[in-house]
């Protein structure tokens, strides 16, 4: 296992405190005011040992997430990373959802595109119909009059896929009609919804445990 060493620097002019990789020439001068800086501490980051095999819960039923026309590559990358961390086995990228061939996806997935299976599909409805024929349960995360609080979800006995939809239009109505259950995350503030990547992480954790 290799390590990365970062220096924490502070600007002697404006007081900005920030980290840069040790021995890097970029960032020695303050990125805010270009003033001189000094090192105040170091931090060692332990890189993941790629040879170490993680133990996954083979009994987990919520195994896949379907991204229905997610526009933001940043959100896609974040969901890939969360899906891997939560033990999902598959990510279905549908419609206009960017794939890991997009550089912005790779920047936020931080290598998860190499550790979790993903596939691209032009038509999410046809994909879901095929999954249902194979016996999969289909869930969606969406504000809908039939939706149930995600905390009240009951564990099932079949493989399941969770659908998350467009940041603007939500999950395709025809996909919702194919769902066995629809869930929502209760909101307590003025905003009615969360960022799609954050919402997936919450729902994925609740439904997968």
N, C-alpha and C positions, 0 to 999 in steps of 0.2 A: 504494500500500500504506500503510495507516494503522498507527500504533503505539499500544500501551497502555503507560502508565508506572505502575509500582508502587513504593511506598515500603516499605522494610523498616524496621520499628519495633522498639524494645526497651522493655520495661516498666521503669520506674525503681524499681518496688517489688518485683516478683517475678522479673524477669529474662526474662520470656517474649519470644521473638523471633518475629515473624510479618510477612507482607506484606499490604498493602491497596492498593487502587487510589489513585493520587495524587488529591488534592482530594476524596476521599470523606469524608463526615462520620461514616459508620458505621465503627467500629473504631479511631478515634483513641485512645480509652481502652482499656486492656488488656481483651481478652475473657475473661481468666482471673480477674483480681482487681479490674478497673475502675480500676487505678492510672494515673497519668500516664505517657505514653510519649514517646520522641523518635525522630526519623528517623536511621538510621545509614547507609543507603545507598539507592540507587534501582536499579531494573531495568527495562529496556525490552523489551517483548514485541512482536515483529513479527507482526502479524496476517496470515493467509494472503491472498494476492492472488487473489480469486475469478475474475479474468479469465485467470489463468495456467492453461493446460491441461497436465495431467500426462501424461507418456508412459507408457502401460501396455503390458505384454507381451501382444501379441495371440496369442502361441503358447501362453500358459498354458492348461492343460486343467482344472485345479481351479478352477472358476469360481463355484461357489455353496456356501452353507452353509445347512443346514436346522436350525432350532431346534425340537426336539421337546419340547413342553410344559415349556419353561423357565419357572420360576415368578417369578424375580426380575427386576423391570424394570431394576434396576441392571446385572445381568449382560447383559441384552439390549442395553442401550445400549452397554456396553463391547464386546460382540461386534460390533455395527454399526460402531463406530469402528475396531476391529482389522481387520474384513473390508475396509473401505475402504482402510485403510493397506496391507494385504497385496495389494491389487489384485483382490479378488473383484468379481464383476459383479452378483451377486444374493444376497439373503437371503430365505429362505422362513421365515415365522413360522407355526407350526402349533399347533393345540390351544389350550391356555390361555396360550400365550406372549403377553405384552403387546406391543402394536405402538407405533410412534412417536406415536400419538395419546395415549399415556400420558406425563405430564409427567416422571416419573422416568426414563423411557427417554431422553427428549430431554436431560436434565441430564447423563447419562453418555456419550451418543453425540457430544456437542459438535458438532452439525451434520452428522454423517455420514448421518443419515436423509435429508438433502437431496442427498447426493452419490453414494449407492449405491441401486440399485433394491431395493425390498422389496415383498413381497406376503404377504397373510394367507390361510391355508388351514385349514379346520376339521379335515380328515382327512389326516394326513401319509402314511398308507399309500396312499391313492388318488393323492395327488400323486406319490409315488415310483414307483408303477406306471406312471403316465403318462410320467414322465421316462425310465424304462427303455424304454418303447415307442419313444421318440424317440431312443434310442441312448445315453443317458447312463450312465456308470458311477456306481455308488453305493457310497460308503464311509461307515463309521461310526467314531466314537471311543468305545470302550467296553471295559471289562474283560470278556473273554469267553475261554473255553477255546480258541477258534479264532483269537483275535486275534494279530496280528503286531506286533512293535515298530515304531513309526512311523518310526524311522530306517532300517528295512530296506525301506520301501515302494519299489516300482519305478514309474517314470513310465510312463503309458499313452498311448494315442493317441486316446482319446475324451474328450468333455466329462465332467466329474465333479462330483458334489455330495458334500459332507462333512456327515454328520449328527452333531449333538451333542445329548445328551438331558437329561432332568430331573435336577436336582441331587440328588434323593432316589432315584428309581426307575430312572434311566438311560434308555437308548434302548429304546423299545417293541420287544418280542420279534419281532413280525411285521415291523417295519422291518428288524431284524437279519437276518431270513430272506431279505430282498430284496437284501441287500448283496453286492457283488462281493468286497469285502474289509473286514475289521474291524481297526482299529489300536488300540494302547494306548501310553501313555507310561510307561516304566519308572520306578518310584519307588524311592528309596534310603533314605528315612527311615521313621518309624513310620506315617505317614499313607499310605493306599492310593490316594488320588486328590488331584487339584488342583481348585481352584475352576474351574467350567466355562468361564468367560471366559478364564482364564489357559490352561487346557488347549487351548481352541480356538486361541488365538494361537500356541502352540507347534506344534500339529499343522498349522495353516494355513500357517505359515512353512515347515515341513519338507516338506510335501506339495506346496506351491506353487512350490518352487524346484528 
